[in-house]
Amino acid sequence: MNKVRAVYENGLFRPTVPVELPDPCEVEFEPRLIEQRNPDHALDDVHAVLSERYQSGEPDVAARHNEHQP
């Protein structure tokens, strides 16, 4: 089996790609930090959109809440 990358969040390791293993099974691995993620960056895009809305001068941005929906 090849190496499996995973994200560690809230006490759990979550593989970043599907893993083909029998269910249930026990595995052994030695975690090695590849990249430390900064949770603050996850909200950068949200803050950018909110900042644009705030600075638009539009008094009722809630009236356009569906504008960015697919």
N, C-alpha and C positions, 0 to 999 in steps of 0.2 A: 504494500500500500504506500502511496506517496504521502508527502507531508500534508497536513491539514491545517489551514489557518483558521483561527477562531477569534471572536471578540469576547472579552470577559466583561460582563455587566451584571450588576446586582447579584454577585455570587455565583454566576453560571457562565460556562464556556459555551458560546454559540458559534458553530461552524459558519464560515462565510460562503461556503459552497455545499451542495448536497454531498453526504457521505454515505457510501454503500457498506453498511455493517449489518449483521443480523440483529434483530431486536428480540429480546434484550441481550446485551453483551457487556462485558467489562473490558475497558481499555486502560492502557498505561501510557502516560506521556510526561515530558518535562517541559513546562511552559518556558518560553523564551520571549522576552519583550521585543517586538519588532517596531512598533510605533505606539506612542502614548497619545491617545485621543483627548482633546480638550473639549469637554461638553459645551463650553461657551461658544465654540465655533459653530455648533449645530444650529444655533439660533441667529447667526449672522444674517442669513437671507430674510428671515422673518423680521428682524429689526430694520433691515433696509427698506422693506415694503412699508412697514408701519411709519418709518421716518418720512418717506415720500408722502404718505397720506397726511401726516400731521403737518408737514410743511406746505401742503397744497393750498391751504387757506379755505378749503371746502368745509362748510359748517356741519354737514351731515354725511360723513363718509359711510355710515351704516346703510344708507339708502342704496349704496352701490356694492353691497357685500358679495354679490354673486359675480362681480366683474371678472375675477380671476379663476372662476370655477370652469372645469372642462365641459 
